[in-house]
Amino acid sequence: MAGPAPLSGLVLSGGYSQRMQRDKAALVVDGQTQLARAVHLLQSVCADVFISVRADQQNDPTRAGYAQIVDQLQDIGPAAGILAALRARTDHAWLVVAVDLPLLDANTLTALIAARDPTTLATAYRSHHDGLPEPLCAIWEPASSNLLDTFLRGGRNCPRKFLISHPVRLIDLAAPDALANVNTPEEYASTVASARRGAFA
């Protein structure tokens, strides 16, 4: 029997950051941009790491230095980046993280990889808030590609709803704040204050 598919890393950085009113990938937390921090975390657990971008972001100074996968579908949110990665390397699984997870740490990623079940479509954390899958810190298996494509072409674009309606493995999150995201200037200010108090790993 063949072993599990090789695991690549993907940072989702193609959002418009409308609520933040600034590019979330370029925000500096704990001395580095959120994008750089996410890439470095994935590099600690994956042999190769890419970032997902919109076509108009490829030459952006924050993103230009990284290996990129360009979204093929437009205006559907993070699912576009996930599907583009699954299509780019059809024989690879993808450890996907959002760019706006400033409290994410290597232990959270390591635990997710250790719990990986390649016989399901994905392995994801169970939300600390509502018990639902966390699709933006998850391992997406190659078998999810065609089903996700069908899901999106059916007019649905929420990756969480996709995971809810398909067979996935859910695990509990040891550090509840590890997947807290930053969407507004107020949340960013609070996160920076936490960093200065030494709250980051």
C-alpha positions as CSV (number, residue, x, y, z in Angstrom):
1,M,0.0,0.0,0.0
2,A,1.3,3.5,-0.9
3,G,2.1,5.8,2.0
4,P,0.5,9.2,2.5
5,A,1.0,11.9,0.0
6,P,3.9,14.3,0.5
7,L,3.1,17.4,2.5
8,S,3.7,20.9,1.2
9,G,2.9,24.2,3.0
10,L,0.7,27.0,1.8
11,V,0.1,30.4,3.3
12,L,-3.1,32.0,2.1
13,S,-2.2,35.6,1.4
14,G,-4.5,36.6,-1.4
15,G,-7.2,38.5,0.6
16,Y,-8.2,42.1,0.2
17,S,-7.9,43.0,3.9
18,Q,-11.0,45.2,3.7
19,R,-11.8,45.3,7.4
20,M,-8.2,45.9,8.3
21,Q,-7.9,48.7,5.7
22,R,-4.2,47.6,5.3
23,D,-2.6,44.6,3.8
24,K,-2.6,42.0,6.6
25,A,0.3,40.1,5.1
26,A,2.5,43.2,5.6
27,L,1.5,43.9,9.2
28,V,4.4,43.6,11.5
29,V,3.9,41.4,14.6
30,D,6.7,40.4,16.9
31,G,9.3,42.0,14.7
32,Q,8.4,40.5,11.3
33,T,5.6,40.6,8.8
34,Q,2.7,38.2,9.3
35,L,3.5,36.7,6.0
36,A,7.2,36.1,6.8
37,R,6.2,34.6,10.2
38,A,3.7,32.2,8.7
39,V,6.2,31.1,6.0
40,H,8.9,30.5,8.6
41,L,6.5,28.4,10.7
42,L,5.6,26.2,7.8
43,Q,9.2,25.9,6.7
44,S,9.9,24.3,10.1
45,V,7.6,21.4,9.3
46,C,7.3,21.2,5.5
47,A,10.0,20.6,2.9
48,D,8.6,23.3,0.6
49,V,6.3,26.2,1.2
50,F,4.3,28.4,-1.2
51,I,2.1,31.4,-0.8
52,S,-1.2,31.9,-2.5
53,V,-1.7,35.2,-4.3
54,R,-4.1,36.9,-6.6
55,A,-2.8,37.6,-10.1
56,D,-2.4,41.3,-9.3
57,Q,-0.3,40.6,-6.2
58,Q,2.6,38.6,-7.8
59,N,5.0,41.6,-7.9
60,D,3.9,43.1,-4.6
61,P,7.1,43.7,-2.5
62,T,5.7,41.8,0.5
63,R,5.1,38.7,-1.6
64,A,7.5,38.8,-4.5
65,G,10.3,36.9,-2.7
66,Y,8.3,33.8,-2.1
67,A,7.3,30.8,-4.2
68,Q,3.8,31.6,-5.4
69,I,0.7,29.8,-6.5
70,V,-1.7,32.1,-8.3
71,D,-5.5,31.9,-7.7
72,Q,-7.3,30.7,-10.8
73,L,-10.8,31.6,-9.5
74,Q,-11.6,35.2,-8.5
75,D,-13.5,36.7,-5.6
76,I,-14.4,33.6,-3.7
77,G,-12.1,34.0,-0.8
78,P,-9.5,31.5,0.6
79,A,-11.1,28.5,-1.1
80,A,-9.5,29.8,-4.4
81,G,-6.0,29.5,-2.9
82,I,-6.7,26.0,-1.5
83,L,-8.0,24.7,-4.8
84,A,-5.2,26.3,-6.8
85,A,-2.6,24.5,-4.6
86,L,-4.4,21.2,-4.9
87,R,-4.4,21.6,-8.7
88,A,-0.8,22.7,-8.8
89,R,0.5,19.6,-7.2
90,T,-2.1,16.9,-7.6
91,D,-0.1,14.3,-5.8
92,H,0.6,16.4,-2.7
93,A,-1.3,17.2,0.4
94,W,-1.3,20.7,1.7
95,L,-0.8,22.1,5.1
96,V,-2.8,25.3,4.7
97,V,-2.6,28.3,7.1
98,A,-4.1,31.8,6.8
99,V,-1.7,34.7,6.9
100,D,-3.5,36.4,9.7
101,L,-2.9,34.0,12.6
102,P,-0.3,35.8,14.6
103,L,-0.5,33.5,17.6
104,L,0.0,30.3,15.6
105,D,3.1,28.4,16.8
106,A,5.1,25.4,15.6
107,N,3.6,23.1,18.3
108,T,0.2,23.6,16.9
109,L,1.4,22.7,13.4
110,T,3.4,19.7,14.7
111,A,0.4,18.3,16.5
112,L,-1.8,18.7,13.4
113,I,0.7,16.7,11.3
114,A,1.0,14.0,14.0
115,A,-2.8,13.6,13.9
116,R,-3.1,13.5,10.1
117,D,-5.4,11.0,8.7
118,P,-4.7,10.7,5.0
119,T,-7.7,8.4,4.4
120,T,-10.0,11.4,5.0
121,L,-10.3,14.5,2.8
122,A,-8.7,16.7,5.5
123,T,-7.4,16.9,9.0
124,A,-8.4,20.0,10.9
125,Y,-8.7,21.5,14.3
126,R,-12.1,21.7,16.0
127,S,-12.9,25.4,16.7
128,H,-12.6,26.3,20.4
129,H,-15.6,28.6,20.0
130,D,-18.2,26.5,18.2
131,G,-16.8,23.0,17.6
132,L,-16.8,23.4,13.8
133,P,-13.8,22.7,11.6
134,E,-11.0,25.3,11.2
135,P,-10.2,25.1,7.5
136,L,-7.5,27.7,7.5
137,C,-5.1,25.7,9.6
138,A,-5.7,22.3,8.2
139,I,-4.2,19.5,6.1
140,W,-6.0,19.1,2.8
141,E,-5.5,15.8,1.1
142,P,-5.3,15.3,-2.7
143,A,-8.6,13.5,-2.7
144,S,-10.3,16.8,-1.7
145,S,-9.4,18.5,-5.0
146,N,-12.3,17.4,-7.3
147,L,-14.9,17.5,-4.6
148,L,-13.8,21.1,-3.6
149,D,-14.0,22.1,-7.3
150,T,-17.5,20.7,-7.6
151,F,-18.5,22.5,-4.4
152,L,-17.2,25.8,-5.6
153,R,-18.7,25.4,-9.1
154,G,-22.0,24.8,-7.3
155,G,-22.0,28.4,-6.1
156,R,-20.7,27.7,-2.6
157,N,-17.3,29.1,-1.5
158,C,-17.0,28.6,2.3
159,P,-14.2,26.1,3.0
160,R,-15.6,25.5,6.5
161,K,-19.0,24.4,5.1
162,F,-17.1,22.1,2.7
163,L,-15.4,20.4,5.6
164,I,-18.6,20.2,7.6
165,S,-20.3,18.3,4.7
166,H,-17.4,15.9,3.9
167,P,-15.4,13.2,5.8
168,V,-12.6,14.8,7.8
169,R,-10.7,14.2,11.0
170,L,-11.2,16.8,13.7
171,I,-8.8,17.2,16.6
172,D,-8.8,19.4,19.7
173,L,-6.7,22.5,19.9
174,A,-4.3,22.5,22.9
175,A,-3.8,26.3,22.8
176,P,-7.2,28.0,22.3
177,D,-5.7,31.3,21.1
178,A,-3.4,29.7,18.5
179,L,-5.9,30.2,15.7
180,A,-7.1,33.6,16.7
181,N,-7.0,35.8,13.6
182,V,-6.6,39.5,13.2
183,N,-9.2,41.3,11.0
184,T,-9.5,44.8,12.3
185,P,-7.1,47.6,13.4
186,E,-8.3,47.1,17.0
187,E,-7.5,43.4,16.9
188,Y,-4.0,44.2,15.4
189,A,-3.3,46.7,18.2
190,S,-4.3,44.1,20.8
191,T,-2.1,41.5,19.2
192,V,0.9,43.8,19.1
193,A,0.4,44.6,22.8
194,S,0.4,40.8,23.5
195,A,3.6,40.4,21.6
196,R,5.3,43.1,23.6
197,R,4.3,41.2,26.8
198,G,6.0,38.2,25.5
199,A,2.9,36.2,24.5
200,F,4.4,34.8,21.4
201,A,6.4,31.6,21.0
